[in-house]
């Protein structure tokens, strides 16, 4: 019996090593291809499976009213970064980590909500909206760690409210995230990501050791709406703050290191939600400035740029937002 268990364990470890080696070699070849093409961005090699992190359901069945603007070509600046305009809003500089849970749909939303609370409070409120609470309690949003609808996060914020919560281990908010940061890079400082993750249980009280009252920590949105198209999304960000965006992820995206991403090689992996922070131009190429939720060791310290104006990977199809109720 012991011998049989040892054989099974050996096979399991060997399979894991083989899979990891396969992933590493695959991304190594993709990064080599990208860098050889001398395109608008640089790639690096990662050795983990990113597919479980891609939890945005892009066939969105929740209908939100669409917000449109009447624009002129010179209405907006060539580049815009809200961190310059709102230097006291700490959340604008924060990079969160969803760990090995497919909760990107929740992170993209609560990160933008947190920014908007600070911006529309005159940079006075440093509130963080909880990805944990949204992920666990919004049953209408989808399937927790197995994916969800980005639009539903904003409708839920409006109708039900989301409590405060920040990074793992934070005791200043009601419900901090249940998983610690983990390595999305070959040589990280956080430790290995767990192989599988279950959606946490919905709780209507604050975390252990936290004296805050759940009901008093709830944040709400005044409304919820969608925005599509380059100019509409730019105007919304400029007037009201970052938005939640989503796009199609191909294998080459996860090798991103710097520059302006555009898809050049690799297979489709899944839908991903992120926060669109601002925009700019680099070497004549227009881009969206975005924040990912794979910690600061991925990409450009957790941030990335993606080509703007051509609906790269569907990034301009739908963005979502709402105004905070203060």
C-alpha positions as CSV (number, residue, x, y, z in Angstrom):
1,X,0.0,0.0,0.0
2,X,2.8,2.4,0.9
3,X,4.6,1.6,-2.3
4,X,1.5,2.3,-4.3
5,X,1.0,5.6,-2.6
6,X,4.6,6.6,-3.2
7,X,4.2,5.8,-6.9
8,X,1.0,7.9,-7.1
9,X,2.7,10.8,-5.3
10,X,5.7,10.5,-7.6
11,X,3.5,10.5,-10.7
12,X,1.6,13.6,-9.4
13,X,4.8,15.5,-8.7
14,X,6.2,14.5,-12.1
15,X,3.0,15.6,-13.8
16,X,3.1,18.9,-12.0
17,X,6.8,19.5,-12.9
18,X,6.1,18.5,-16.5
19,X,3.1,20.8,-16.8
20,X,5.1,23.7,-15.2
21,X,8.0,23.0,-17.6
22,X,5.6,22.9,-20.5
23,X,4.1,26.3,-19.5
24,X,7.5,27.8,-19.0
25,X,8.8,26.6,-22.4
26,X,5.6,27.8,-24.1
27,X,5.8,31.3,-22.7
28,X,9.5,31.4,-23.4
29,X,8.9,30.7,-27.1
30,X,6.1,33.3,-27.1
31,X,8.3,35.9,-25.5
32,X,11.0,35.1,-28.0
33,X,8.6,35.6,-30.9
34,X,7.2,38.9,-29.6
35,X,10.7,40.3,-28.9
36,X,12.0,39.2,-32.3
37,X,9.1,41.1,-34.1
38,X,10.2,44.4,-32.6
39,X,6.6,45.4,-32.1
40,X,5.3,48.1,-29.7
41,X,6.0,46.1,-26.5
42,X,8.5,43.8,-24.7
43,X,7.8,40.4,-23.3
44,X,9.3,38.3,-20.6
45,X,8.9,34.6,-19.5
46,X,6.5,33.4,-16.8
47,X,6.1,29.8,-15.6
48,X,2.6,29.6,-14.3
49,X,-0.8,28.9,-15.7
50,X,-2.7,32.2,-15.9
51,X,-5.9,30.7,-17.3
52,X,-7.6,30.2,-13.9
53,X,-7.2,34.0,-13.2
54,X,-9.3,35.0,-16.3
55,X,-12.7,35.1,-14.7
56,X,-14.5,37.8,-16.7
57,X,-17.6,36.5,-18.5
58,X,-17.6,38.7,-21.6
59,X,-21.0,37.6,-23.0
60,X,-22.6,40.0,-20.5
61,X,-26.3,39.3,-20.0
62,X,-26.8,42.3,-17.6
63,X,-28.1,45.3,-19.4
64,X,-26.9,48.6,-18.0
65,X,-27.9,52.0,-19.5
66,X,-25.2,53.2,-21.9
67,X,-23.7,56.6,-21.2
68,X,-22.6,58.7,-24.2
69,X,-21.0,62.1,-24.6
70,X,-21.1,64.8,-27.3
71,X,-17.4,65.2,-28.1
72,X,-15.1,67.4,-30.2
73,X,-11.6,66.2,-31.2
74,X,-9.9,68.8,-29.0
75,X,-12.0,68.2,-25.9
76,X,-9.5,66.0,-24.1
77,X,-5.7,66.1,-23.5
78,X,-3.4,63.9,-25.4
79,X,-2.4,62.1,-22.2
80,X,-4.1,61.8,-18.9
81,X,-3.1,60.2,-15.6
82,X,-5.5,60.8,-12.6
83,X,-2.6,60.2,-10.2
84,X,-1.2,63.6,-11.2
85,X,-4.6,65.3,-10.8
86,X,-5.5,63.6,-7.5
87,X,-2.2,63.0,-5.7
88,X,-3.9,62.4,-2.3
89,X,-5.9,59.5,-3.5
90,X,-3.8,56.5,-2.4
91,X,-5.9,53.9,-4.1
92,X,-4.9,55.2,-7.5
93,X,-1.4,53.9,-6.9
94,X,-2.4,50.6,-5.4
95,X,-1.9,47.2,-7.1
96,X,-4.0,44.4,-5.7
97,X,-3.5,40.6,-6.1
98,X,-6.4,38.2,-6.8
99,X,-4.0,35.3,-6.1
100,X,-5.2,32.1,-7.8
101,X,-8.9,32.9,-7.8
102,X,-10.7,33.9,-11.0
103,X,-12.0,37.1,-9.3
104,X,-10.7,39.7,-11.8
105,X,-14.3,40.7,-12.5
106,X,-14.6,41.8,-8.8
107,X,-11.2,43.5,-8.5
108,X,-11.6,45.7,-11.6
109,X,-14.8,47.0,-10.2
110,X,-13.9,47.6,-6.5
111,X,-10.6,49.2,-7.5
112,X,-12.4,51.8,-9.7
113,X,-15.1,52.3,-7.0
114,X,-12.4,53.0,-4.4
115,X,-10.8,55.6,-6.7
116,X,-14.1,57.3,-7.3
117,X,-15.0,57.6,-3.6
118,X,-11.7,59.4,-3.0
119,X,-12.0,61.6,-6.1
120,X,-15.6,62.7,-5.5
121,X,-15.0,63.3,-1.8
122,X,-12.4,66.0,-2.7
123,X,-9.6,63.5,-2.0
124,X,-10.7,63.2,1.6
125,X,-11.9,59.6,1.8
126,X,-9.3,56.9,1.4
127,X,-12.0,54.1,1.4
128,X,-11.2,50.7,-0.1
129,X,-14.1,48.7,-1.4
130,X,-13.9,45.0,-0.7
131,X,-13.2,42.5,-3.4
132,X,-13.8,39.8,-0.8
133,X,-17.3,40.9,0.0
134,X,-18.3,41.3,-3.6
135,X,-16.8,38.0,-4.6
136,X,-18.5,36.0,-1.9
137,X,-21.9,37.7,-1.6
138,X,-22.9,38.7,-5.1
139,X,-24.7,35.5,-6.3
140,X,-26.2,37.5,-9.2
141,X,-22.7,38.3,-10.5
142,X,-21.8,34.8,-11.5
143,X,-19.7,32.0,-9.9
144,X,-17.2,33.6,-7.5
145,X,-13.7,32.3,-8.1
146,X,-14.9,30.6,-11.3
147,X,-15.8,33.8,-13.0
148,X,-18.4,36.6,-13.0
149,X,-20.0,39.5,-14.9
150,X,-18.2,42.8,-14.7
151,X,-21.4,44.8,-15.2
152,X,-23.1,43.0,-12.3
153,X,-20.6,44.4,-9.8
154,X,-21.8,47.9,-10.4
155,X,-25.5,47.0,-10.3
156,X,-24.8,45.2,-7.0
157,X,-23.0,48.2,-5.6
158,X,-26.0,50.3,-6.4
159,X,-28.7,48.0,-5.1
160,X,-27.0,46.1,-2.2
161,X,-23.8,47.9,-1.3
162,X,-20.3,46.5,-0.7
163,X,-18.4,46.8,2.5
164,X,-14.9,48.1,3.0
165,X,-11.9,45.8,2.5
166,X,-8.4,46.0,1.2
167,X,-5.4,43.7,0.9
168,X,-4.9,40.4,2.7
169,X,-4.0,41.0,6.4
170,X,-5.3,44.6,6.5
171,X,-7.1,45.3,9.7
172,X,-8.3,48.8,9.0
173,X,-11.2,47.7,6.8
174,X,-14.1,45.4,7.3
175,X,-13.4,42.5,5.0
176,X,-9.9,42.3,3.6
177,X,-9.1,39.8,0.8
178,X,-9.0,36.2,2.0
179,X,-5.9,35.2,0.0
180,X,-2.3,36.5,0.4
181,X,-0.4,37.7,-2.7
182,X,1.4,34.9,-4.5
183,X,4.0,34.6,-7.3
184,X,2.8,35.3,-10.8
185,X,6.4,35.5,-11.8
186,X,9.2,33.0,-12.0
187,X,11.2,34.4,-9.1
188,X,8.8,36.3,-6.8
189,X,8.9,37.2,-3.2
190,X,5.4,36.2,-2.2
191,X,5.5,32.4,-2.3
192,X,3.7,29.9,-4.5
193,X,0.1,30.3,-5.5
194,X,-2.3,27.7,-4.2
195,X,-3.2,25.1,-6.9
196,X,-7.0,25.4,-6.4
197,X,-9.2,28.0,-4.6
198,X,-12.8,27.7,-3.5
199,X,-15.1,30.8,-3.4
200,X,-15.3,32.0,0.2
201,X,-18.5,32.0,2.2
202,X,-20.5,35.2,2.2
203,X,-20.4,36.9,5.6
204,X,-22.3,39.9,6.9
205,X,-19.9,40.8,9.7
206,X,-16.4,42.1,9.7
207,X,-13.3,39.9,9.9
208,X,-12.1,38.5,13.2
209,X,-10.4,41.0,15.5
210,X,-12.0,43.9,13.6
211,X,-14.3,46.1,15.8
212,X,-16.0,47.8,12.9
213,X,-19.7,47.3,12.3
214,X,-20.5,45.7,8.9
215,X,-23.6,47.9,8.2
216,X,-21.7,51.1,8.9
217,X,-18.9,50.0,6.5
218,X,-21.1,49.5,3.5
219,X,-20.5,51.7,0.5
220,X,-23.0,52.3,-2.3
221,X,-23.2,53.5,-5.8
222,X,-25.7,56.1,-7.0
223,X,-26.1,54.5,-10.4
224,X,-24.6,51.9,-12.7
225,X,-23.9,52.3,-16.5
226,X,-21.8,51.1,-19.4
227,X,-19.5,53.1,-21.7
228,X,-18.2,52.1,-25.0
229,X,-15.9,53.5,-27.7
230,X,-12.6,55.4,-27.3
231,X,-13.9,58.9,-26.9
232,X,-16.7,58.0,-24.5
233,X,-14.4,56.0,-22.2
234,X,-11.9,58.8,-22.2
235,X,-14.5,61.4,-21.3
236,X,-15.9,59.3,-18.5
237,X,-12.5,58.7,-17.0
238,X,-11.6,62.4,-17.3
239,X,-14.8,63.6,-15.7
240,X,-15.5,60.9,-13.1
241,X,-12.5,58.6,-12.6
242,X,-11.2,55.2,-13.6
243,X,-13.6,52.6,-15.0
244,X,-13.7,48.8,-15.1
245,X,-12.7,47.4,-18.5
246,X,-12.6,43.9,-19.9
247,X,-10.9,42.3,-22.9
248,X,-9.9,39.1,-24.6
249,X,-6.6,37.6,-23.3
250,X,-4.3,35.7,-25.6
251,X,-1.1,33.8,-24.5
252,X,1.2,36.7,-25.5
253,X,-0.5,39.1,-23.1
254,X,0.6,37.3,-20.0
255,X,4.2,37.7,-21.1
256,X,3.9,41.5,-21.1
257,X,6.7,43.4,-19.5
258,X,6.6,47.0,-20.9
259,X,5.5,49.1,-23.9
260,X,2.1,49.2,-25.6
261,X,0.5,45.8,-25.8
262,X,-1.2,44.6,-29.0
263,X,-1.9,40.9,-29.8
264,X,0.7,39.4,-32.1
265,X,0.8,35.7,-31.3
266,X,-0.6,32.9,-29.1
267,X,-4.0,31.3,-28.5
268,X,-7.0,32.7,-26.8
269,X,-7.1,32.0,-23.0
270,X,-10.2,33.8,-21.7
271,X,-11.8,37.0,-20.6
272,X,-10.2,39.4,-18.2
273,X,-11.3,42.4,-16.2
274,X,-9.0,45.2,-15.1
275,X,-9.1,48.9,-14.2
276,X,-8.6,51.5,-16.9
277,X,-6.8,54.4,-15.2
278,X,-6.0,56.8,-18.0
279,X,-4.4,57.1,-21.5
280,X,-1.5,58.5,-23.4
281,X,0.8,58.2,-26.4
282,X,4.1,56.3,-26.6
283,X,6.4,56.5,-29.7
284,X,3.4,57.6,-31.7
285,X,1.1,54.8,-30.5
286,X,-2.0,55.6,-28.5
287,X,-2.6,53.5,-25.4
288,X,-4.9,52.9,-22.4
289,X,-3.1,52.9,-19.0
290,X,-4.4,50.0,-17.0
291,X,-3.9,48.3,-13.6
292,X,-3.9,44.5,-13.4
293,X,-4.6,42.5,-10.2
294,X,-1.6,40.1,-10.4
295,X,0.5,42.1,-7.9
296,X,3.4,44.4,-8.6
297,X,5.8,41.7,-9.8
298,X,3.8,41.2,-13.0
299,X,4.2,43.5,-16.0
300,X,5.4,47.1,-15.4
301,X,5.1,47.0,-11.6
302,X,1.5,45.7,-11.9
303,X,0.5,48.2,-14.6
304,X,0.3,47.8,-18.4
305,X,-0.5,49.8,-21.5
306,X,-2.7,48.5,-24.3
307,X,-3.3,49.9,-27.7
308,X,-6.1,52.5,-27.9
309,X,-8.4,53.6,-30.7
310,X,-8.5,50.3,-32.6
311,X,-10.6,48.2,-30.0
312,X,-7.5,46.1,-29.3
313,X,-8.7,42.7,-28.0
314,X,-12.2,44.2,-27.5
315,X,-11.0,46.6,-24.8
316,X,-13.3,49.4,-26.1
317,X,-16.5,47.2,-26.4
318,X,-17.7,47.8,-22.9
319,X,-16.5,49.6,-19.8
320,X,-18.5,49.9,-16.6
321,X,-18.8,52.5,-13.9
322,X,-21.1,54.3,-11.5
323,X,-21.1,57.3,-9.3
324,X,-20.5,56.8,-5.5
325,X,-23.1,57.7,-3.0
326,X,-21.3,59.9,-0.5
